């Protein structure tokens, strides 16, 4: 039904609370804490948040440093 209407279905395992008006370093901290607990997963980020945009380079580097693979 959804595919016939060209609607994608997806899910997340956790978010970084970036929608809560927190600083970029806190976005990175929360994201890394949550992914480290499960060692894998789909992280939801909100691209309209300024802190998320500032956090993204730091987060990507932290994930790469710890051996995580980014897929899209």
N, CA, C and O atoms as CSV, one atom per row, in Angstrom:
chain,resi,resn,atom,element,x,y,z
A,1,UNK,N,N,0.824,-1.181,0.000
A,1,UNK,CA,C,0.000,0.000,0.000
A,1,UNK,C,C,0.874,1.254,0.000
A,1,UNK,O,O,0.703,2.135,-0.842
A,2,UNK,N,N,1.803,1.328,0.939
A,2,UNK,CA,C,2.653,2.512,1.023
A,2,UNK,C,C,3.582,2.624,-0.181
A,2,UNK,O,O,3.755,3.712,-0.731
A,3,UNK,N,N,4.178,1.512,-0.592
A,3,UNK,CA,C,5.071,1.536,-1.745
A,3,UNK,C,C,4.327,1.988,-2.997
A,3,UNK,O,O,4.871,2.734,-3.811
A,4,UNK,N,N,3.109,1.546,-3.148
A,4,UNK,CA,C,2.313,1.949,-4.302
A,4,UNK,C,C,2.066,3.450,-4.324
A,4,UNK,O,O,1.835,4.035,-5.382
A,5,UNK,N,N,2.114,4.055,-3.176
A,5,UNK,CA,C,1.914,5.504,-3.060
A,5,UNK,C,C,3.228,6.265,-2.899
A,5,UNK,O,O,3.249,7.466,-2.627
A,6,UNK,N,N,4.320,5.527,-3.078
A,6,UNK,CA,C,5.673,6.092,-3.005
A,6,UNK,C,C,5.946,6.753,-1.651
A,6,UNK,O,O,6.519,7.840,-1.578
A,7,UNK,N,N,5.525,6.074,-0.586
A,7,UNK,CA,C,5.752,6.543,0.779
A,7,UNK,C,C,6.778,5.625,1.426
A,7,UNK,O,O,6.584,4.411,1.490
A,8,UNK,N,N,7.854,6.201,1.897
A,8,UNK,CA,C,8.897,5.416,2.554
A,8,UNK,C,C,8.557,5.212,4.027
A,8,UNK,O,O,7.981,6.088,4.673
A,9,UNK,N,N,8.919,4.054,4.538
A,9,UNK,CA,C,8.731,3.739,5.948
A,9,UNK,C,C,10.104,3.526,6.557
A,9,UNK,O,O,10.924,2.797,6.000
A,10,UNK,N,N,10.361,4.153,7.692
A,10,UNK,CA,C,11.644,3.989,8.365
A,10,UNK,C,C,11.439,4.147,9.859
A,10,UNK,O,O,10.388,4.589,10.323
A,11,UNK,N,N,12.449,3.781,10.582
A,11,UNK,CA,C,12.378,3.852,12.031
A,11,UNK,C,C,13.718,4.321,12.575
A,11,UNK,O,O,14.725,4.302,11.865
A,12,UNK,N,N,13.729,4.734,13.813
A,12,UNK,CA,C,14.964,5.150,14.471
A,12,UNK,C,C,15.138,4.350,15.750
A,12,UNK,O,O,14.174,3.840,16.319
A,13,UNK,N,N,16.373,4.252,16.187
A,13,UNK,CA,C,16.661,3.592,17.460
A,13,UNK,C,C,16.773,4.597,18.599
A,13,UNK,O,O,16.462,4.283,19.748
A,14,UNK,N,N,17.217,5.806,18.273
A,14,UNK,CA,C,17.363,6.842,19.288
A,14,UNK,C,C,17.569,8.182,18.609
A,14,UNK,O,O,17.871,8.253,17.418
A,15,UNK,N,N,17.399,9.246,19.389
A,15,UNK,CA,C,17.724,10.584,18.896
A,15,UNK,C,C,18.722,11.210,19.853
A,15,UNK,O,O,19.078,10.622,20.874
A,16,UNK,N,N,19.160,12.393,19.514
A,16,UNK,CA,C,20.159,13.079,20.335
A,16,UNK,C,C,19.559,14.265,21.083
A,16,UNK,O,O,20.286,15.122,21.584
A,17,UNK,N,N,18.245,14.310,21.157
A,17,UNK,CA,C,17.537,15.418,21.823
A,17,UNK,C,C,17.883,16.771,21.216
A,17,UNK,O,O,17.758,17.801,21.878
A,18,UNK,N,N,18.317,16.772,19.959
A,18,UNK,CA,C,18.734,18.034,19.345
A,18,UNK,C,C,17.569,18.992,19.135
A,18,UNK,O,O,17.802,20.171,18.869
A,19,UNK,N,N,16.361,18.545,19.240
A,19,UNK,CA,C,15.185,19.396,19.113
A,19,UNK,C,C,14.871,20.130,20.416
A,19,UNK,O,O,13.954,20.950,20.457
A,20,UNK,N,N,15.624,19.844,21.482
A,20,UNK,CA,C,15.350,20.430,22.797
A,20,UNK,C,C,16.121,21.716,23.075
A,20,UNK,O,O,16.232,22.127,24.230
A,21,UNK,N,N,16.653,22.355,22.038
A,21,UNK,CA,C,17.366,23.624,22.212
A,21,UNK,C,C,18.563,23.466,23.149
A,21,UNK,O,O,18.702,24.205,24.123
A,22,UNK,N,N,19.428,22.490,22.842
A,22,UNK,CA,C,20.645,22.264,23.614
A,22,UNK,C,C,21.843,22.626,22.752
A,22,UNK,O,O,21.721,22.758,21.534
A,23,UNK,N,N,22.979,22.784,23.374
A,23,UNK,CA,C,24.201,23.177,22.671
A,23,UNK,C,C,24.732,22.030,21.811
A,23,UNK,O,O,24.420,20.862,22.047
A,24,UNK,N,N,25.531,22.381,20.820
A,24,UNK,CA,C,26.093,21.401,19.892
A,24,UNK,C,C,26.903,20.332,20.614
A,24,UNK,O,O,26.794,19.152,20.279
A,25,UNK,N,N,27.712,20.718,21.596
A,25,UNK,CA,C,28.514,19.720,22.308
A,25,UNK,C,C,27.637,18.740,23.088
A,25,UNK,O,O,28.011,17.583,23.278
A,26,UNK,N,N,26.479,19.203,23.534
A,26,UNK,CA,C,25.548,18.315,24.235
A,26,UNK,C,C,24.869,17.363,23.250
A,26,UNK,O,O,24.598,16.210,23.588
A,27,UNK,N,N,24.597,17.835,22.044
A,27,UNK,CA,C,24.045,16.960,21.006
A,27,UNK,C,C,25.015,15.810,20.750
A,27,UNK,O,O,24.609,14.649,20.707
A,28,UNK,N,N,26.293,16.133,20.581
A,28,UNK,CA,C,27.315,15.114,20.333
A,28,UNK,C,C,27.403,14.158,21.523
A,28,UNK,O,O,27.452,12.941,21.343
A,29,UNK,N,N,27.424,14.701,22.720
A,29,UNK,CA,C,27.534,13.874,23.934
A,29,UNK,C,C,26.379,12.889,24.030
A,29,UNK,O,O,26.597,11.699,24.260
A,30,UNK,N,N,25.169,13.366,23.858
A,30,UNK,CA,C,24.001,12.491,23.983
A,30,UNK,C,C,23.965,11.451,22.861
A,30,UNK,O,O,23.654,10.284,23.099
A,31,UNK,N,N,24.280,11.873,21.657
A,31,UNK,CA,C,24.282,10.934,20.531
A,31,UNK,C,C,25.300,9.827,20.768
A,31,UNK,O,O,24.993,8.651,20.577
A,32,UNK,N,N,26.502,10.193,21.178
A,32,UNK,CA,C,27.549,9.188,21.384
A,32,UNK,C,C,27.222,8.274,22.558
A,32,UNK,O,O,27.475,7.071,22.482
A,33,UNK,N,N,26.675,8.803,23.623
A,33,UNK,CA,C,26.288,7.961,24.755
A,33,UNK,C,C,25.261,6.921,24.326
A,33,UNK,O,O,25.346,5.755,24.711
A,34,UNK,N,N,24.306,7.345,23.540
A,34,UNK,CA,C,23.225,6.443,23.148
A,34,UNK,C,C,23.680,5.403,22.145
A,34,UNK,O,O,23.273,4.244,22.230
A,35,UNK,N,N,24.514,5.793,21.200
A,35,UNK,CA,C,24.987,4.806,20.230
A,35,UNK,C,C,25.975,3.839,20.877
A,35,UNK,O,O,26.011,2.663,20.515
A,36,UNK,N,N,26.764,4.311,21.814
A,36,UNK,CA,C,27.720,3.435,22.503
A,36,UNK,C,C,27.004,2.380,23.349
A,36,UNK,O,O,27.531,1.284,23.545
A,37,UNK,N,N,25.822,2.698,23.847
A,37,UNK,CA,C,25.062,1.717,24.634
A,37,UNK,C,C,24.654,0.521,23.785
A,37,UNK,O,O,24.697,-0.617,24.253
A,38,UNK,N,N,24.260,0.770,22.549
A,38,UNK,CA,C,23.779,-0.311,21.682
A,38,UNK,C,C,24.831,-0.798,20.689
A,38,UNK,O,O,24.689,-1.876,20.111
A,39,UNK,N,N,25.873,-0.016,20.492
A,39,UNK,CA,C,26.938,-0.325,19.533
A,39,UNK,C,C,26.492,-0.274,18.075
A,39,UNK,O,O,27.259,-0.636,17.183
A,40,UNK,N,N,25.274,0.164,17.825
A,40,UNK,CA,C,24.760,0.294,16.468
A,40,UNK,C,C,23.405,0.964,16.530
A,40,UNK,O,O,22.826,1.101,17.607
A,41,UNK,N,N,22.899,1.378,15.393
A,41,UNK,CA,C,21.543,1.891,15.357
A,41,UNK,C,C,21.371,3.047,14.402
A,41,UNK,O,O,22.322,3.542,13.797
A,42,UNK,N,N,20.128,3.458,14.286
A,42,UNK,CA,C,19.747,4.579,13.440
A,42,UNK,C,C,19.523,5.775,14.347
A,42,UNK,O,O,18.687,5.744,15.250
A,43,UNK,N,N,20.281,6.822,14.092
A,43,UNK,CA,C,20.221,8.051,14.891
A,43,UNK,C,C,19.404,9.090,14.146
A,43,UNK,O,O,19.671,9.366,12.977
A,44,UNK,N,N,18.418,9.665,14.805
A,44,UNK,CA,C,17.605,10.721,14.227
A,44,UNK,C,C,18.163,12.076,14.638
A,44,UNK,O,O,18.343,12.351,15.825
A,45,UNK,N,N,18.432,12.917,13.649
A,45,UNK,CA,C,18.841,14.302,13.889
A,45,UNK,C,C,17.883,15.222,13.139
A,45,UNK,O,O,17.327,14.842,12.108
A,46,UNK,N,N,17.698,16.406,13.650
A,46,UNK,CA,C,16.779,17.379,13.067
A,46,UNK,C,C,17.593,18.485,12.390
A,46,UNK,O,O,18.195,19.325,13.059
A,47,UNK,N,N,17.601,18.474,11.084
A,47,UNK,CA,C,18.478,19.379,10.337
A,47,UNK,C,C,18.071,20.847,10.398
A,47,UNK,O,O,18.813,21.698,9.907
A,48,UNK,N,N,16.946,21.168,10.970
A,48,UNK,CA,C,16.531,22.567,11.081
A,48,UNK,C,C,17.089,23.234,12.335
A,48,UNK,O,O,16.903,24.435,12.529
A,49,UNK,N,N,17.760,22.478,13.178
A,49,UNK,CA,C,18.291,23.020,14.424
A,49,UNK,C,C,19.718,23.529,14.223
A,49,UNK,O,O,20.569,22.776,13.749
A,50,UNK,N,N,20.001,24.774,14.568
A,50,UNK,CA,C,21.361,25.301,14.417
A,50,UNK,C,C,22.407,24.476,15.172
A,50,UNK,O,O,23.510,24.270,14.666
A,51,UNK,N,N,22.077,24.006,16.362
A,51,UNK,CA,C,23.038,23.212,17.142
A,51,UNK,C,C,23.378,21.907,16.429
A,51,UNK,O,O,24.506,21.423,16.521
A,52,UNK,N,N,22.413,21.343,15.726
A,52,UNK,CA,C,22.653,20.105,14.992
A,52,UNK,C,C,23.650,20.349,13.872
A,52,UNK,O,O,24.561,19.547,13.663
A,53,UNK,N,N,23.486,21.438,13.159
A,53,UNK,CA,C,24.416,21.773,12.081
A,53,UNK,C,C,25.831,21.970,12.621
A,53,UNK,O,O,26.801,21.544,11.994
A,54,UNK,N,N,25.949,22.602,13.763
A,54,UNK,CA,C,27.264,22.801,14.384
A,54,UNK,C,C,27.838,21.491,14.916
A,54,UNK,O,O,29.052,21.286,14.889
A,55,UNK,N,N,26.975,20.612,15.394
A,55,UNK,CA,C,27.419,19.349,15.984
A,55,UNK,C,C,27.822,18.315,14.944
A,55,UNK,O,O,28.656,17.453,15.223
A,56,UNK,N,N,27.255,18.384,13.774
A,56,UNK,CA,C,27.427,17.323,12.794
A,56,UNK,C,C,28.877,17.000,12.451
A,56,UNK,O,O,29.230,15.821,12.458
A,57,UNK,N,N,29.743,17.974,12.152
A,57,UNK,CA,C,31.140,17.615,11.874
A,57,UNK,C,C,31.818,16.915,13.048
A,57,UNK,O,O,32.586,15.974,12.850
A,58,UNK,N,N,31.541,17.366,14.257
A,58,UNK,CA,C,32.120,16.751,15.456
A,58,UNK,C,C,31.577,15.341,15.665
A,58,UNK,O,O,32.320,14.425,16.018
A,59,UNK,N,N,30.289,15.179,15.445
A,59,UNK,CA,C,29.659,13.876,15.613
A,59,UNK,C,C,30.181,12.874,14.581
A,59,UNK,O,O,30.497,11.734,14.920
A,60,UNK,N,N,30.267,13.300,13.334
A,60,UNK,CA,C,30.773,12.407,12.291
A,60,UNK,C,C,32.208,11.979,12.576
A,60,UNK,O,O,32.567,10.820,12.367
A,61,UNK,N,N,33.022,12.906,13.049
A,61,UNK,CA,C,34.405,12.568,13.380
A,61,UNK,C,C,34.470,11.602,14.557
A,61,UNK,O,O,35.256,10.655,14.539
A,62,UNK,N,N,33.649,11.835,15.580
A,62,UNK,CA,C,33.624,10.937,16.744
A,62,UNK,C,C,33.187,9.535,16.336
A,62,UNK,O,O,33.757,8.550,16.805
A,63,UNK,N,N,32.198,9.435,15.481
A,63,UNK,CA,C,31.742,8.131,15.016
A,63,UNK,C,C,32.826,7.430,14.204
A,63,UNK,O,O,33.071,6.236,14.379
A,64,UNK,N,N,33.466,8.174,13.323
A,64,UNK,CA,C,34.541,7.597,12.500
A,64,UNK,C,C,35.698,7.124,13.376
A,64,UNK,O,O,36.237,6.038,13.164
A,65,UNK,N,N,36.074,7.928,14.346
A,65,UNK,CA,C,37.170,7.591,15.242
A,65,UNK,C,C,36.888,6.290,15.994
A,65,UNK,O,O,37.801,5.503,16.244
A,66,UNK,N,N,35.635,6.068,16.351
A,66,UNK,CA,C,35.260,4.860,17.099
A,66,UNK,C,C,34.899,3.680,16.194
A,66,UNK,O,O,34.454,2.637,16.672
A,67,UNK,N,N,35.095,3.851,14.889
A,67,UNK,CA,C,34.921,2.734,13.969
A,67,UNK,C,C,33.506,2.518,13.457
A,67,UNK,O,O,33.228,1.488,12.843
A,68,UNK,N,N,32.605,3.464,13.693
A,68,UNK,CA,C,31.250,3.322,13.177
A,68,UNK,C,C,31.238,3.648,11.687
A,68,UNK,O,O,32.059,4.424,11.197
A,69,UNK,N,N,30.301,3.045,10.987
A,69,UNK,CA,C,30.150,3.257,9.558
A,69,UNK,C,C,28.880,4.043,9.329
A,69,UNK,O,O,27.829,3.694,9.867
A,70,UNK,N,N,28.960,5.093,8.543
A,70,UNK,CA,C,27.814,5.927,8.234
A,70,UNK,C,C,27.185,5.427,6.941
A,70,UNK,O,O,27.870,5.282,5.929
A,71,UNK,N,N,25.898,5.167,6.972
A,71,UNK,CA,C,25.176,4.754,5.772
A,71,UNK,C,C,23.989,5.702,5.578
A,71,UNK,O,O,23.451,6.252,6.539
A,72,UNK,N,N,23.603,5.876,4.344
A,72,UNK,CA,C,22.436,6.706,4.060
A,72,UNK,C,C,21.673,6.160,2.892
A,72,UNK,O,O,20.653,6.728,2.501
